[in-house]
Amino acid sequence: MKSTPTRITLADLPLTVASFPLEVRQEPNWTTFNLSTSIIGHFLGKEWVKANIVQREAGSAIPAGFFQMDFSSPQIAEAKTARILDFAETLFNLQHVPGFDQRIDQMRTGDVEAAYAEFDFGRFLYIHDITFCFVVPSGRRGSDYDCAVSYADGRTACADAKCRIESSEVRPEAIRHALETARKKNLPPDEPGIVFVKVPQRWLEFADVRHGLVDVATDFLRNTKRVVLVALYCSVQSPAAGQQLMVLRHLQEEVESTNHRFDRTRSWRLFKGFQVPAGWNGMPPKWHRIFSKGSDDPAYPSHARAIARPAIAKA
């Protein structure tokens, strides 16, 4: 049985960077990439990194995986690198969420892309200050949802997240299958359920498409009593003006049921009235932007850079 990985602190990061060979530390891009793979390897293991991130040998008949480095073009290489850095930062920030280790175990043995989507969903909840825990997968119908969400007044709900629907064609009706799957297979009949569906960015940016999505979700909610809320969302990343970091924001649309069998005296909306504070610089202050500014980031205090010992365990 694999032991639970220890938790990584901000102070561990510069110590790990200091353990890299000099030729790596002299190149900021290599430093950043090696730190990201060190974080991922700490939680998932060195063999997982070799199998899922390290570029396959030339001529390999096996296609590159979701994280697999691919230098067939500068654009593909940059996109893969960004995904790896983003994942490492997400693991670092979500490591204290209950159920994290079980989700890591699932990623070691299951569908990597699906597990990545669940961590991405966890980030979405975390940065919006929604209290949640990852639910250990059971494989049983009606109890295989992704997260348990807690409201400030003590209510709880079972939340199931569906992976992003990619389509060149804009079709609001495409979300219906995801909603029905969550209702029929994943959510319990005797507890409040929420279905999150991550859709392509343009589907929420255009009013006519957005209204079409709301119509489909509203129609779905008319025919179920176990789901209290449908939340549609997408991630939007853009460079911050004049700064070496990416701003992550979300577009979301909540559709609340008036047909469910649970408490109707209070709203089940999670984001109603949520305002992004002016002090956020792309992400909330509690989210540590490990890779936003390279070696000049506050995560790398100058007094620690000279300490040459790894603080992140070798897998």
Secondary structure as UniProt FT lines:
FT   TURN            10..11
FT   HELIX           12..18
FT   HELIX           22..25
FT   HELIX           28..44
FT   HELIX           46..52
FT   TURN            58..59
FT   HELIX           74..94
FT   TURN            95..96
FT   TURN            98..99
FT   HELIX           100..109
FT   HELIX           112..127
FT   TURN            128..129
FT   STRAND          131..134
FT   TURN            141..142
FT   STRAND          147..150
FT   TURN            152..153
FT   STRAND          156..162
FT   HELIX           172..174
FT   HELIX           175..181
FT   HELIX           182..186
FT   TURN            189..190
FT   STRAND          193..198
FT   HELIX           201..205
FT   HELIX           207..222
FT   STRAND          227..239
FT   TURN            241..242
FT   STRAND          246..256
FT   TURN            272..273
FT   TURN            278..279
FT   TURN            285..286
FT   TURN            290..291
FT   HELIX           294..296
FT   TURN            298..299
FT   HELIX           302..304
FT   TURN            305..306
//
